[in-house]
């Protein structure tokens, strides 16, 4: 899908001279060809956009600046995922190529949309989109931190019996979200370093780029500090699960102490050897019953003395 915007955030035709932002979302070959013909640029392929090496993500080609960052967005109304988004600055206009839908790209919603509405050129739109993406990542990290704190209170509350399996799944969701947020911030940080080096050539605002770099760096530090907390919470939950399983094994051990010795004694008394004459005496069954009660009691006493439970 191709959307073209002019100043103020209104949509225009691809060939309109007032266009400052060309947004390609999961484009087909025809849409890519239209943008390439209008601006004289080369739109990277999905394989090129997904490359990890910096030379493929941040480079200049002709009079165009290519920057690729990993941003959080959605696909088909599903959960948040990370996807490569390429920004191309050429002739004062911005081209974005993406497969995901970051919230910053939703025209008419949020603070980023207001900044896009006041944009005068492609560089202003780029600033607004990156600022919106950074704000979204800050919200994601804040939500992950709140969810982790709430989960910690539930798991470690005194006297509580939480569903540890469900809590572990929730922790996995939080951890996965924090991990992709950290990856996104790291890619944005590298992108801003490259953009700052080429700011004058492409009319980027040095103050806004520097401020963005500081904000992203701080968010990246917050994401890094969140990871050990999540790891500690995971280790603690696994420890609680192991403790719960140990209690089950203790219960099974007590059942073994209670029932195995009487079963053994009953098996012995059920033997029909001729030499076992006292089993046939009138007092023989009572001896067997006494032994069935005495053997578990002795084993329980030994277990208590050795502090096995």
C-alpha positions as CSV (number, residue, x, y, z in Angstrom):
1,X,0.0,0.0,0.0
2,X,1.3,3.5,-0.9
3,X,0.2,6.6,0.9
4,X,1.5,10.0,0.0
5,X,1.3,13.1,2.3
6,X,1.9,16.7,1.8
7,X,2.4,19.5,4.4
8,X,-0.3,19.3,7.1
9,X,-0.6,15.5,6.8
10,X,-3.2,15.6,3.9
11,X,-3.0,12.8,1.3
12,X,-2.0,13.7,-2.3
13,X,-1.2,11.8,-5.5
14,X,2.2,10.2,-5.9
15,X,3.4,12.7,-8.6
16,X,2.2,15.8,-6.7
17,X,4.9,18.4,-6.2
18,X,3.7,19.2,-2.7
19,X,4.3,15.6,-1.5
20,X,6.9,15.4,1.4
21,X,6.3,11.8,2.6
22,X,5.8,8.6,0.7
23,X,4.8,5.7,3.0
24,X,5.1,2.2,1.5
25,X,3.5,-0.5,3.6
26,X,4.1,-4.0,2.3
27,X,4.4,-2.5,-1.2
28,X,4.0,-4.3,-4.5
29,X,6.4,-3.9,-7.4
30,X,4.2,-1.3,-9.1
31,X,4.1,1.0,-6.0
32,X,7.8,0.7,-5.6
33,X,8.4,1.6,-9.2
34,X,6.2,4.7,-8.9
35,X,8.2,6.0,-6.0
36,X,11.5,5.2,-7.6
37,X,10.5,7.0,-10.8
38,X,9.2,10.1,-8.9
39,X,12.3,10.5,-6.8
40,X,15.0,8.7,-8.7
41,X,15.9,6.4,-5.8
42,X,16.3,2.7,-5.4
43,X,13.9,1.2,-2.8
44,X,15.6,-1.7,-1.0
45,X,14.1,-5.2,-1.1
46,X,12.8,-6.9,2.0
47,X,16.0,-9.0,2.1
48,X,18.1,-5.9,2.0
49,X,16.0,-4.2,4.7
50,X,16.3,-7.2,7.1
51,X,20.1,-7.3,6.9
52,X,22.0,-6.8,10.2
53,X,25.3,-5.4,9.0
54,X,25.5,-1.6,9.3
55,X,26.8,-1.1,5.8
56,X,23.4,-2.4,4.5
57,X,21.3,-0.4,7.0
58,X,23.0,3.0,7.0
59,X,24.4,4.3,3.7
60,X,24.2,7.1,1.1
61,X,23.3,6.3,-2.5
62,X,23.5,9.2,-4.9
63,X,21.8,12.1,-3.2
64,X,19.7,9.9,-0.9
65,X,20.3,8.9,2.7
66,X,19.1,5.4,3.6
67,X,18.5,4.6,7.3
68,X,17.0,1.3,8.6
69,X,15.8,0.8,12.1
70,X,14.0,-2.1,13.9
71,X,10.7,-0.7,15.2
72,X,7.8,-2.2,17.1
73,X,4.5,-2.6,15.3
74,X,1.7,-4.9,14.5
75,X,0.8,-7.2,11.6
76,X,-2.8,-8.1,10.9
77,X,-4.0,-6.8,14.3
78,X,-1.8,-9.4,16.0
79,X,0.6,-8.9,18.9
80,X,3.5,-6.4,18.9
81,X,6.4,-7.6,16.7
82,X,9.7,-6.1,15.6
83,X,10.2,-5.3,12.0
84,X,12.7,-3.4,9.8
85,X,11.6,0.1,8.7
86,X,13.7,1.9,6.1
87,X,13.8,5.8,5.9
88,X,15.0,7.3,2.7
89,X,15.7,11.1,2.6
90,X,16.0,12.4,-1.0
91,X,15.3,15.9,-2.5
92,X,13.8,17.1,0.8
93,X,11.3,14.3,0.8
94,X,11.0,11.2,3.0
95,X,10.2,7.6,1.8
96,X,9.4,5.0,4.4
97,X,9.3,1.3,3.6
98,X,7.9,-1.2,6.1
99,X,6.0,-4.4,6.7
100,X,4.8,-3.6,10.3
101,X,2.5,-0.8,11.4
102,X,4.2,1.2,14.2
103,X,1.8,3.5,16.1
104,X,3.9,6.6,15.1
105,X,2.7,6.0,11.5
106,X,-1.0,6.3,12.3
107,X,-1.9,9.7,10.9
108,X,-4.6,11.4,13.0
109,X,-3.7,9.7,16.3
110,X,-1.2,10.6,19.0
111,X,1.4,13.2,19.6
112,X,3.6,12.0,16.6
113,X,0.7,12.8,14.3
114,X,0.5,16.4,15.5
115,X,4.2,16.8,14.8
116,X,3.9,15.3,11.3
117,X,1.1,17.8,10.7
118,X,3.4,20.7,11.3
119,X,6.3,19.2,9.2
120,X,7.6,21.3,6.4
121,X,9.8,18.7,4.7
122,X,10.9,15.1,4.7
123,X,13.5,15.7,7.5
124,X,10.8,17.0,9.8
125,X,8.7,14.0,9.1
126,X,11.7,11.7,9.9
127,X,12.2,13.5,13.2
128,X,8.5,13.2,14.1
129,X,8.4,9.4,13.3
130,X,11.5,8.6,15.3
131,X,10.3,10.7,18.2
132,X,6.9,8.9,18.0
133,X,8.7,5.5,17.9
134,X,10.8,6.4,20.9
135,X,7.7,7.5,22.9
136,X,6.0,4.2,22.0
137,X,9.1,2.2,23.2
138,X,9.0,4.2,26.4
139,X,5.4,3.3,26.9
140,X,6.2,-0.4,26.2
141,X,9.0,-0.4,28.7
142,X,6.9,1.3,31.3
143,X,4.1,-1.2,30.8
144,X,6.6,-4.1,31.0
145,X,8.0,-2.7,34.2
146,X,4.5,-2.3,35.8
147,X,3.5,-5.9,34.7
148,X,6.8,-7.3,36.1
149,X,6.2,-5.5,39.5
150,X,2.6,-6.7,39.6
151,X,3.6,-10.2,38.8
152,X,6.3,-10.1,41.5
153,X,3.8,-9.0,44.1
154,X,1.5,-11.8,43.2
155,X,4.2,-14.5,43.2
156,X,5.9,-13.5,46.4
157,X,2.9,-12.4,48.4
158,X,2.9,-14.1,51.8
159,X,0.5,-16.9,52.1
160,X,-0.6,-16.8,48.4
161,X,-0.8,-19.8,46.1
162,X,-0.4,-18.4,42.6
163,X,-0.7,-20.5,39.4
164,X,3.0,-20.6,38.8
165,X,2.6,-22.1,35.3
166,X,0.4,-19.2,34.2
167,X,2.7,-16.7,35.9
168,X,5.7,-18.2,34.1
169,X,3.9,-17.8,30.8
170,X,3.1,-14.1,31.7
171,X,6.7,-13.6,32.6
172,X,7.7,-15.0,29.2
173,X,5.4,-12.5,27.4
174,X,6.9,-9.6,29.4
175,X,10.5,-10.8,28.8
176,X,9.9,-11.2,25.0
177,X,8.4,-7.7,24.8
178,X,11.3,-6.2,26.8
179,X,13.8,-8.0,24.6
180,X,12.4,-6.8,21.3
181,X,12.1,-3.3,22.7
182,X,15.8,-3.4,23.6
183,X,16.7,-4.6,20.1
184,X,14.7,-1.8,18.6
185,X,16.4,0.8,20.8
186,X,19.8,-0.5,20.0
187,X,19.1,-0.2,16.3
188,X,17.7,3.3,16.7
189,X,20.8,4.3,18.6
190,X,23.1,3.2,15.8
191,X,20.8,4.9,13.2
192,X,20.9,8.2,15.1
193,X,24.7,8.1,15.3
194,X,24.9,7.8,11.5
195,X,22.2,10.4,11.0
196,X,24.1,12.9,13.3
197,X,27.2,12.4,11.1
198,X,25.3,13.4,8.0
199,X,22.8,15.9,9.5
200,X,24.1,19.0,7.5
201,X,23.9,17.4,4.1
202,X,20.2,16.3,4.5
203,X,18.9,19.3,6.6
204,X,18.4,17.3,9.8
205,X,18.0,19.3,12.9
206,X,21.2,18.7,15.0
207,X,19.5,19.6,18.3
208,X,16.6,17.3,17.7
209,X,18.8,14.4,16.6
210,X,21.1,14.9,19.7
211,X,18.1,15.0,22.0
212,X,16.6,11.9,20.4
213,X,20.0,10.1,20.8
214,X,20.1,10.9,24.5
215,X,16.5,9.8,25.0
216,X,17.0,6.5,23.1
217,X,20.3,5.9,25.1
218,X,18.4,6.4,28.4
219,X,15.6,4.1,27.3
220,X,18.2,1.5,26.2
221,X,19.7,1.7,29.7
222,X,16.3,1.2,31.3
223,X,15.7,-1.9,29.0
224,X,19.1,-3.3,30.0
225,X,18.3,-2.9,33.8
226,X,14.9,-4.6,33.3
227,X,16.5,-7.8,31.9
228,X,18.3,-8.8,35.2
229,X,15.1,-8.2,37.1
230,X,13.1,-10.4,34.8
231,X,15.9,-13.1,35.0
232,X,15.8,-13.0,38.8
233,X,12.0,-13.3,38.7
234,X,12.2,-16.2,36.4
235,X,14.8,-18.0,38.6
236,X,12.7,-17.4,41.6
237,X,9.5,-18.8,40.0
238,X,11.4,-21.8,38.8
239,X,12.7,-22.3,42.3
240,X,9.1,-22.1,43.6
241,X,8.0,-24.7,41.1
242,X,10.9,-27.0,42.1
243,X,9.9,-26.5,45.8
244,X,6.3,-27.4,44.9
245,X,7.5,-30.5,43.1
246,X,9.7,-31.4,46.1
247,X,6.6,-31.2,48.4
248,X,4.8,-33.6,46.1
249,X,7.7,-36.0,46.2
250,X,7.7,-35.7,50.0
251,X,4.0,-36.7,50.1
252,X,4.7,-39.7,47.8
253,X,7.6,-40.7,50.1
254,X,5.3,-40.5,53.2
255,X,2.8,-42.7,51.3
256,X,5.6,-45.2,50.5
257,X,6.6,-45.3,54.2
258,X,3.0,-45.8,55.2
259,X,2.0,-48.6,52.8
260,X,5.1,-50.4,51.6
261,X,6.1,-52.0,54.9
262,X,2.6,-53.3,55.7
263,X,2.4,-54.7,52.1
264,X,5.7,-56.5,52.7
265,X,4.6,-58.0,56.0
266,X,1.3,-59.1,54.5
267,X,3.2,-60.8,51.7
268,X,5.4,-62.6,54.2
269,X,2.3,-63.8,56.2
270,X,0.7,-65.0,53.0
271,X,3.5,-67.5,52.4
272,X,2.4,-71.2,52.8
273,X,5.7,-72.8,53.8
274,X,5.4,-75.7,56.2
275,X,8.2,-74.4,58.4
276,X,6.3,-71.2,59.2
277,X,4.1,-72.9,61.8
278,X,3.6,-69.9,64.0
279,X,1.7,-68.1,61.3
280,X,-1.0,-70.7,61.9
281,X,-1.3,-70.0,65.6
282,X,-4.3,-68.1,67.0
283,X,-2.2,-65.2,67.9
284,X,-0.4,-65.1,64.5
285,X,-2.7,-62.7,62.7
286,X,-2.5,-60.2,65.6
287,X,1.3,-60.3,65.4
288,X,1.0,-59.5,61.7
289,X,-1.3,-56.6,62.4
290,X,0.9,-55.3,65.1
291,X,3.9,-55.4,62.8
292,X,2.0,-53.6,60.0
293,X,1.4,-50.7,62.4
294,X,4.8,-50.8,64.1
295,X,7.0,-50.8,60.9
296,X,5.6,-47.6,59.5
297,X,5.7,-46.0,63.0
298,X,9.3,-46.8,63.4
299,X,10.1,-45.5,59.9
300,X,8.2,-42.3,60.6
301,X,10.2,-41.9,63.8
302,X,13.5,-42.4,62.0
303,X,12.5,-39.9,59.3
304,X,11.6,-37.3,61.9
305,X,14.8,-37.9,63.7
306,X,16.8,-37.4,60.5
307,X,14.7,-34.4,59.5
308,X,13.7,-35.8,56.1
309,X,10.4,-33.9,56.3
